[in-house]
Amino acid sequence: MSSPHSVSPSLRRLRVPHALRALRHRNYRLLFAGQLIAHIGFWMQATAQGWLVLRLTDAPFWLGAIAAAQSLPVLILSAPAGALADRVPKRALLLVTQGTAMVMALLLALLIFSDAVRVWHVLIAALMVGIASAFENPARQAFTIELVGRDDLMNAIALDSTVMNGARIIGPAVAGAVVAATGEGPAFLFNGLSVLAVIGGLLMMRLRPFVAPPRRSNWQQMREGFAYMRHDMRVRLLLLQITTHCIFGLAYFPLMPYFARNVLGADAQGFGILAATNAAGALVAALVITLVGDRLPRAGIRSVALLSYMLLLGAFTLTRSFELAMALLAAIGWAGIIVLTLTNTLLQMTVPDDMRGRVMGVYMLVVMGVSQVSGLFLSSIADVLGNVPLVVGCWALIGWFVQVYLFVLWRRMPYATAQIAPLPRV
């Protein structure tokens, strides 16, 4: 049987661009094509869902509560989900999680079309999707290397990031226009149907028979991992910096529908444009890092992005101009991807091989879980005080002071310890 990440013979005869070399692998091409469609559907639903919740409740609290319901399972279930991904066929696990997401989207579409949807329906669906995501994330990360091999892994990650950020531009813009014209239902329907592209790709893959490893406890490994993260100064500071970024810098996102409608006076289409502008800045940053990252002063760019992000967010809360808000959101998207990508890369280059999974597991918990819980906390404060821009602006200012303190600690480390390892060419 051929290797699961063998290169297609027809593509061996073609000169595949260096930046697309992971697409030589048939199984990865199937996954990539499915994600290309499904990511657009996901961001269409995410945009429509925020507008739907705001229409049903007119309360900032519920925007944060829905986001937290979708991320809380990631915080609770990621560790056992990672262990399960090592014990069962990853394709089967992904089929279950994708099927769950599809059913939830189609059920919400049906409720919206029948004018029977209530906010608790959205809350339950978000919780179910969050549970599915908790099991999907570790399985998908571990599955990619099985599809492309180690040599093309970083290229596959870069392509995934480009597709995700491209979908963040297309999805919200399309969803904004659709919601403004016909309501939220079509966005949920498209997302539910788009998942079929991923399911179809998974079913078409040719994989080696799965061999289950012997079962063993993860408790001791988890303790060793946390001890390593606590005692390694570089890793500890990197994780503290990204945690601060997620707590103070990403908590505003569930409140974007409120900013669009109540602060900037935009409709659903305007909200979609704002979200797409933020994604455009992120996409530019991802492309720059992918294409010329090895020729850039990465340490300096990362530091600028870390310290400027909170200031840009604070400026966004002060503006009442839609055009200026677009420019600031694009800059925020650029700085955010720089922080996430370079911190991710530095962590992977810093930790030893036998610790990488555990360290990156904590990184994913912070990025995907902590920011949403912080969003719920911030939304609750904003709901009580009633001044959303003031609350978000003060929150960002606190985060900036914390980042300045962590930056000073980082600069005090020996140069050989603090510098960033070269990025792989992708």
N, C-alpha and C positions, 0 to 999 in steps of 0.2 A: 504493500500500500504506500502511496506517495505521502510525503511529509505534509502535515496540515498547513505548513507555511511554505510549501514549494512554490516556485515561480512558474507562472503560466508559460508553456513553450512558445506560444505566439508572441507574448510580450518580451521573451528573451531576444527575439529578432528585432525588436523595436528599441529605439533610443529613448527610454523613459527619462524625462527631466529629473535632475537630481532631487529637486524639491518634492517630487511625486513618486519616489521610488518604492514606497510602501504599497502603492497600487499595483505593483507587479504580482502581488499575492492574490490569488483568486478569492479565497475566503474573506480576506480583508476588503476586497473590492465590493463584495456582496454586503458586508456590514456597512461600509462607507456609503454606498448608494442608498441603503435604507435610512441611515442616519441623516443624510442630506435632506430627505423629505420629512422625516419625523421631527427633526429639530425645528424646522419651520412651523410644523403643527404645534409643537410644545410651546414655542414663544407666542404663537397666535392665541393659544388658550390662556397662557399666563397673563397676557395683556388684557384679554377679554374678561378673565376672572377678576382681576383687580377692579375693573369698571363695573362688573356685575355686583360685586360685594358692596361697592360704594353706592350703587343705585338702590340696593336692597336695604341698606342700613344707614347710610350717610354718616358713618362713624369711623374715625381713624383706627379705633381699637380693633375693629373686626378685620381691617386690612392686615394688621400685625398678627392677629389670632390665626387667621387662615394660613399665613406664611409660617408661623410657628408650628401649626399642626402638621404641615408638610415636612418640616425639618426636624421636629422633636424625635421621630423614630430613628433618624440617622444618628442622633446622639446616643440613643439607648441601645439600638440593635446592631450598630456597625461591627462591633467585636464578634458577637456570635454569627453574624452574617458572613464575615470573612472566614471564620472557621468552617461554616457550611459550604462556602464556595470551594474549599479545598477537598471536601468529602463527596460532592455530587458533580455530575456533568454540568459544566458551566452553561452550555447551550440550553439544557433543559431548564436551568434556573432562570436564565434570561427570557426564555419563552413564557414562563409563569409570570415574571414581573412585567413584561411587556403586555401580556394579556390582561393583567390587572389594570394597568394604566389605560388600556383601550376601553375596557368595560366601564370604568369610572367616567371617562370622557363622554362616551356614548349615552350613559345614563343621565348625566347632567344636560347633555344636548336635548334629550327627550323631555326632561323636566322644564327646560327653558322654552322649548317650542310649544309645550302644552300650558305655559304660563303658570306652572305649579311649583317653580323652584323657590326655595327658602334658603336663608343663609346657613342653617344647620345642615342642609344637603351638601352645600359647598364645603363645609367644615369636615363632614364625614368623608367625602370624596378626597379632600386634601390629605386627611390622615391615612387613608388607604394607599394613596399614591406615595406618601412619605414612607410607609412600611415597605412598599415595593421598591422604592429607590434605595432604601437602606440595604436591601439584599442585592440590588442590581449593581451598585457602584463597585464594591470589591470584586464581584464576578466579572464585570466588564473590564476593569483594569487588568485583572489576571488573564482574561481571555485574549486581550490584544496581543500579548507577546506570543501566545500559542498560534496566532494567525500569521504573524510576520517574522517571528524570530527576534533575537537580540539585536542584530545588526540594523534592522529597520524600525526598531521600537520607537526611538525618538522622532523619526520622521512621521510615523503613524500618529503619535501624540500631537505633533505640530499640525498635521492635517485635520485631526479631530478638533483642535482648538480653532483653526481657521473656519471650519464648517459651523461650529457652534456660534462664533461671533458673527459670521455672515448671516446665520439664521436669526440672530438677535437684531439685525437690521431689517431683514425682509419680513419676519413674522410680526413684530409690533406694528410696522407701517401698514401691512395688509390688514391686520386685525383692527387697527384703528379705523380704517376706511370701511371695513365690513360692519363693525359695531355701529358706526355712525349711520350707515345706510339701512341695515337690516336687523340690528340687535346682536346679542352675544352668541346666540345659538349656533350659527354657521361656523364660528371659530372652534367651538367645542366639537362639532361634528367632524370638521376637517382633521383636527388632532386625533380623534378616535380612529378615523380611517387611515391616517398617515402611518400609524403604528403597524399596519399591515405590511408596509414596505420592509420594516425591520424583521418582523416575524417571517415573512417570505424569504428574506436573505438568510436568516438563521437556518431555516429548513433546507435551503439549497446547498448549504456548506457540506464539504466532504472532509470529515474529521476522523482521526484515529479513534479506535475504541477506548472508552474511558476506563482507567484502572484506578480504583479507589486506594488511597494510601492508608496505612495502618492508623488507627485512631490514637490520639495522644492528647493530654491536657495542655491547654495554652496558658494556664495561670502563671507558671514559672516564667515562661517567655515574656508575658506581659510585664511582670515585675522587673525583669532584667531590662526590658525596653524603657520603662519609665525611669529606672535608675540611671541608664545611660543618658537619657534626655536631661535629667536633672543635673548631672555632673559635667557634661560637655558644654563649655561656655558658649561656643559658636552655635550649637544646636539650640541651646536654651534661649539665647537672644533672638535667633531667627524665629523661633516659635512664639516668643513673646511679642515680637514685632508684628507678625502676621495675625496674632490673636487681637492685638490692639487695633490693627487695621480693620478686622472683621467686626469687632464689637462697636467701634466708634465710627467707622467709615462706610460700612455696608448696611447699617440698620435703617438708613433712610429709604431704601428701595421700596419696601411695602407701602410707603406713604406717597409714592410718586403720583398715583391717581389723584390724591388730595392736592398736591402741588399743582398738577396740571389744571384741575377744574377750579379750585377755590383760591389759589394764589395767582396763577397766570391767566385764568379766565379761558382756558382751552376746552374744547369738546373732546370726544373720544378719539377723533382723528388726530387732533393736536397732541393728545397723550401718546398715541402711537408714534408720532414724529419725534417726540422727545425721547422715548425709549430707543428708537432707531438711531438717533443721533448719538446717544451714549454708547450704543453698540458699535457705531462707525468708528469712534475714537478707539475703542478696544480692538477692533479689527486692524486698524492701522498699526497699533502697537504690536499685535501678534505677527503681522506680516514683516514689520521691521526687524523684530527679533529673529524670525525664521530665516530671513534672507541675508541680513548683514550683521547679526548679533555678535559674530566673532570679531568684528572690526570696530565695535563700539566700546566706549569706557563704561563697562557694565556696572561697576561698583558706584561710579558717580551718578549714573542714570537712576539706579535703584534708590540711592539716597535722596535724590531730587524728587522722585516720585513719592517716596514715603512721606517726606515733609511737606510737599506741595498739595497732596491729595486732600487733606483736611482743610487747608486754606481755600482750595477751589470749592469744596463742598460748602464751606461757610459763606463764600461769595454767592453761591447759587441760592442759598436761603434768603439773601438780601435783595436779589433782583426781582423786578416785576415786569421785565421786558422778555417776551417770548424768544426773540432772536438771541439776546444775550444769554438766556437760560440754555438755549441749544448749544451755543459755543462753550459754555461752562461744562455742560454735561458731556460734550465730546472730550474735553480736556480731562474730566473726571474718569471717563472710560479709558482713555489712554494711560493715565497714571495708575489706575487700578490694575490693568493687565500687566503693566511693567512690574508692579509690586508682586503680583501673584506668580507670574512666570519666572522672574529671576529668583524669588525666594524659593519656589519649588525646585528650580535647577540647582541652586546653591545647597539646599538640603540634600538632594540626591547625590551631589558630588562630594559632600562632606561626610556623610555617614558610611560606615562599613557595610559591606553587602549583607551580612547577617542581621543588621539592624534596620535596613532600609524599609522593609514592609511595615514594621511597627511605627517607625518615625513618620512615614508618609500616611499611615492610618490616622495618626493624631492630626496631621496637617489637614486631611480631608474632613475630619470631624469638626475642626475649627472653621474651615472655609464653608462647609455645607450646613453645619448645624448651629454653631455659636452665633453667626451673623443673624440668622432668622430669629433665634431666641432674643437676641438683643433688639431686633426689630419689634418684637412683641412688647418688650419693656418700654422702648421709646414711644411706641404707638399708644401705650396705656398712659404714659405721662402726658403726651400731647393731647389725648382725649380729655384728661382731667383739667389741664391748664387752658386748653382751647386755642393756643397760639402755636401751631405746628412749625412755622419757620423759625421762631425763637428757640423752641426746644431742640430742633435738629441743629441749628447753628451753635448753640451752647454745647451740645453733645460733641460736635465736631471740634470745637475749640479745646475741650478737655482732652480729646484724643490727640490733638496736635501737641499739647504739652507732654503727654505720655511718650509720644514718638520722639520728641526732642530729647527727653531723658534717656530713652533706649539708644538713640543715635549716639549720644555722648559715651555711653558704655561701650557701644560697638567700636567707636573710634579709639577708645583706650586700649583695645585689645592689640597684641602684637600684630604687625603688618602681615606677617606670614600666616597668622591665624585668621585674620579678618578678610583677606582678599578673596575674590570670587574666582572659582575655577573656570577655565574656558568653557564656553558653550559648545556642544557638539554641532557640527555642520548638519543641517537638515534641508 
